[in-house]
Amino acid sequence: MSKINSQKLLYNLDIALEAIQRNKLRALLTSLGIIFGVASVIAMLAIGSGAQQEVLSQMELLGTNNVIIQPIREQIEGLVGQDSDEGESNKYSPGLTLHDIDSIRELVPEVEYISPEIVFESNFIRKARMRSGKIVGVSEEYFEINSFDVVEGNNLNPSQIERAEPVCVIGYDVKTKFFPGENPIGKKIKVGNLWLTVIGVLQKKELSTENIERLGIRNYNLDIFAPVTTVLLRFKNRALVTKDDIDVSSGGGFRGGRMVVFSGGAGSDEDEEDAVKINYHQLDKVIVRVSDSDYSVSIAEVLSRMLKRRHNGVIDYEIIVPEQLLQQEQRTKRIFNIVLSSIASISLIVGGIGIMNIMLASVMERYKEIGLRLAVGAQKKDIELQFLTESLALSVGGGLVGIFLGIIFSFAIEWTADIATIVSPFSIIISFGVALVIGVIFGFMPARRAAQQDPVHALRHE
């Protein structure tokens, strides 16, 4: 019995392919909707997968469990002696300091790691080579928080930080620039006026220009990392007011717990309105890694209240939860991709309608063939199977061509528009499966109509 059924299937498939061959142009035009529908769905899903991968890579760069505290370096100040509406202009704030880190480590629960970051522009010099770059003061936890791997030498250790030793870990590009073809470990490089001994080299970090601009991150491969205490003692500590600061002020003074520098002579209102505020924050950033991302928002609120109290009510900092920003971006991209995929799927439906129309026309053209088959003993289900097989053949052929075009479109989009695309087996299976379902659904009505024909009437049809 199964052998007979398989023979019927092969026979109907042969008839369907023969009918398609007789009308190649019509079959191609009929399949165009399926072809471009499948190609569009694959291309849109590829763009969506690429966007999702991009967000995941951004989350990896920023850290999924990190909370970032940054100082607000510029505030609008009023005239000397003039209070703001909230009465905060004359309140003293020490700025973001290492003492804040000690308090966070001591008082805030669910904190795994916490690291300061101090960044200064400087010049790197070695063997007649020089280039500008950034010297970054960090703790040993900084590399763990940012998932940096030391591929040569060692990481900073607590004793080096405690003693403010002149050592450093260099980025990969710094090694290739200043230590070509040699092992940099144990050798010295001059940063500003200070010679630092290289104790480690970071693994190369792959960073795109788009990520650097969008996320506001630096190219870590070009940085030199030194103990935070070394940077504070041997380079500059902005929390300390020095004689140079006072000399530079030349008519400035202190306002609201911070130094301001007047651009002109002393005493005039215009000079005071044009005051330029000096950055009084000891740290440029504090990165807090929590034990679970579920705690990020609540810990950010705790940090905000604690810092406000420590800074005497002066809000001279901002707290950023990168996970929230990236999740919002991911949600936006997901909605956008769903809309694009839905629009692309309309092409599949249009293609299915085209198949149904052509198959209905084909039924009318082949009344005599249908009547002849019924007259010689074919059953109604055989006629249904014949036209359903033909509809499926058009869908399968269009789906296969659409897969090929969809892959080409995806690579073309990535190459021309510089958008990451990932063609996954899932998107191919989904689009091809939908094409098959459409072939069955839209081919059923013409097949049923063909099977319902009266053999006598069909044979007399002109």
Secondary structure in CASP SS format (residue, H / E / C, confidence):
PFRMAT SS
TARGET T0000
AUTHOR 0000-0000-0000
METHOD secondary structure of the structure
MODEL  1
M C 1.00
S H 1.00
K H 1.00
I H 1.00
N H 1.00
S H 1.00
Q H 1.00
K H 1.00
L H 1.00
L H 1.00
Y H 1.00
N H 1.00
L H 1.00
D H 1.00
I H 1.00
A H 1.00
L H 1.00
E H 1.00
A H 1.00
I H 1.00
Q H 1.00
R H 1.00
N C 1.00
K H 1.00
L H 1.00
R H 1.00
A H 1.00
L H 1.00
L H 1.00
T H 1.00
S H 1.00
L H 1.00
G H 1.00
I H 1.00
I H 1.00
F H 1.00
G H 1.00
V H 1.00
A H 1.00
S H 1.00
V H 1.00
I H 1.00
A H 1.00
M H 1.00
L H 1.00
A H 1.00
I H 1.00
G H 1.00
S H 1.00
G H 1.00
A H 1.00
Q H 1.00
Q H 1.00
E H 1.00
V H 1.00
L H 1.00
S H 1.00
Q H 1.00
M H 1.00
E H 1.00
L H 1.00
L H 1.00
G C 1.00
T C 1.00
N C 1.00
N E 1.00
V E 1.00
I E 1.00
I E 1.00
Q E 1.00
P E 1.00
I C 1.00
R C 1.00
E C 1.00
Q C 1.00
I C 1.00
E C 1.00
G C 1.00
L C 1.00
V C 1.00
G C 1.00
Q C 1.00
D C 1.00
S C 1.00
D C 1.00
E C 1.00
G C 1.00
E C 1.00
S C 1.00
N C 1.00
K C 1.00
Y C 1.00
S C 1.00
P C 1.00
G C 1.00
L C 1.00
T C 1.00
L H 1.00
H H 1.00
D H 1.00
I H 1.00
D H 1.00
S H 1.00
I H 1.00
R H 1.00
E H 1.00
L H 1.00
V C 1.00
P C 1.00
E C 1.00
V E 1.00
E E 1.00
Y E 1.00
I E 1.00
S E 1.00
P E 1.00
E E 1.00
I E 1.00
V E 1.00
F E 1.00
E E 1.00
S E 1.00
N E 1.00
F E 1.00
I E 1.00
R E 1.00
K C 1.00
A C 1.00
R E 1.00
M E 1.00
R E 1.00
S E 1.00
G E 1.00
K E 1.00
I E 1.00
V E 1.00
G E 1.00
V E 1.00
S C 1.00
E C 1.00
E C 1.00
Y H 1.00
F H 1.00
E H 1.00
I H 1.00
N C 1.00
S C 1.00
F C 1.00
D C 1.00
V E 1.00
V E 1.00
E E 1.00
G E 1.00
N C 1.00
N C 1.00
L C 1.00
N C 1.00
P H 1.00
S H 1.00
Q H 1.00
I H 1.00
E H 1.00
R C 1.00
A C 1.00
E C 1.00
P C 1.00
V E 1.00
C E 1.00
V E 1.00
I E 1.00
G C 1.00
Y H 1.00
D H 1.00
V H 1.00
K H 1.00
T H 1.00
K H 1.00
F H 1.00
F C 1.00
P C 1.00
G C 1.00
E C 1.00
N C 1.00
P C 1.00
I C 1.00
G C 1.00
K C 1.00
K E 1.00
I E 1.00
K E 1.00
V E 1.00
G C 1.00
N C 1.00
L E 1.00
W E 1.00
L E 1.00
T E 1.00
V E 1.00
I E 1.00
G E 1.00
V E 1.00
L E 1.00
Q C 1.00
K C 1.00
K C 1.00
E C 1.00
L C 1.00
S C 1.00
T H 1.00
E H 1.00
N H 1.00
I H 1.00
E H 1.00
R H 1.00
L H 1.00
G C 1.00
I C 1.00
R C 1.00
N C 1.00
Y H 1.00
N H 1.00
L H 1.00
D E 1.00
I E 1.00
F E 1.00
A E 1.00
P E 1.00
V H 1.00
T H 1.00
T H 1.00
V H 1.00
L H 1.00
L H 1.00
R H 1.00
F C 1.00
K C 1.00
N C 1.00
R C 1.00
A C 1.00
L C 1.00
V C 1.00
T C 1.00
K H 1.00
D H 1.00
D H 1.00
I H 1.00
D H 1.00
V H 1.00
S H 1.00
S C 1.00
G C 1.00
G C 1.00
G E 1.00
F E 1.00
R E 1.00
G C 1.00
G C 1.00
R E 1.00
M E 1.00
V E 1.00
V E 1.00
F C 1.00
S C 1.00
G C 1.00
G C 1.00
A C 1.00
G C 1.00
S C 1.00
D H 1.00
E H 1.00
D H 1.00
E H 1.00
E H 1.00
D C 1.00
A C 1.00
V E 1.00
K E 1.00
I C 1.00
N C 1.00
Y C 1.00
H C 1.00
Q C 1.00
L C 1.00
D C 1.00
K E 1.00
V E 1.00
I E 1.00
V E 1.00
R E 1.00
V E 1.00
S C 1.00
D C 1.00
S H 1.00
D H 1.00
Y H 1.00
S H 1.00
V H 1.00
S H 1.00
I H 1.00
A H 1.00
E H 1.00
V H 1.00
L H 1.00
S H 1.00
R H 1.00
M H 1.00
L H 1.00
K H 1.00
R H 1.00
R H 1.00
H C 1.00
N C 1.00
G C 1.00
V C 1.00
I C 1.00
D C 1.00
Y E 1.00
E E 1.00
I E 1.00
I E 1.00
V C 1.00
P H 1.00
E H 1.00
Q H 1.00
L H 1.00
L H 1.00
Q H 1.00
Q H 1.00
E H 1.00
Q H 1.00
R H 1.00
T H 1.00
K H 1.00
R H 1.00
I H 1.00
F H 1.00
N H 1.00
I H 1.00
V H 1.00
L H 1.00
S H 1.00
S H 1.00
I H 1.00
A H 1.00
S H 1.00
I H 1.00
S H 1.00
L H 1.00
I H 1.00
V H 1.00
G H 1.00
G H 1.00
I H 1.00
G H 1.00
I H 1.00
M H 1.00
N H 1.00
I H 1.00
M H 1.00
L H 1.00
A H 1.00
S H 1.00
V H 1.00
M H 1.00
E H 1.00
R C 1.00
Y H 1.00
K H 1.00
E H 1.00
I H 1.00
G H 1.00
L H 1.00
R H 1.00
L H 1.00
A H 1.00
V C 1.00
G C 1.00
A C 1.00
Q C 1.00
K H 1.00
K H 1.00
D H 1.00
I H 1.00
E H 1.00
L H 1.00
Q H 1.00
F H 1.00
L H 1.00
T H 1.00
E H 1.00
S H 1.00
L H 1.00
A H 1.00
L H 1.00
S H 1.00
V H 1.00
G H 1.00
G H 1.00
G H 1.00
L H 1.00
V H 1.00
G H 1.00
I H 1.00
F H 1.00
L H 1.00
G H 1.00
I H 1.00
I H 1.00
F H 1.00
S H 1.00
F H 1.00
A H 1.00
I H 1.00
E H 1.00
W H 1.00
T H 1.00
A H 1.00
D C 1.00
I C 1.00
A C 1.00
T C 1.00
I C 1.00
V C 1.00
S C 1.00
P H 1.00
F H 1.00
S H 1.00
I H 1.00
I H 1.00
I H 1.00
S H 1.00
F H 1.00
G H 1.00
V H 1.00
A H 1.00
L H 1.00
V H 1.00
I H 1.00
G H 1.00
V H 1.00
I H 1.00
F H 1.00
G H 1.00
F H 1.00
M H 1.00
P H 1.00
A H 1.00
R H 1.00
R H 1.00
A H 1.00
A H 1.00
Q C 1.00
Q C 1.00
D C 1.00
P H 1.00
V H 1.00
H H 1.00
A H 1.00
L H 1.00
R H 1.00
H C 1.00
E C 1.00
END
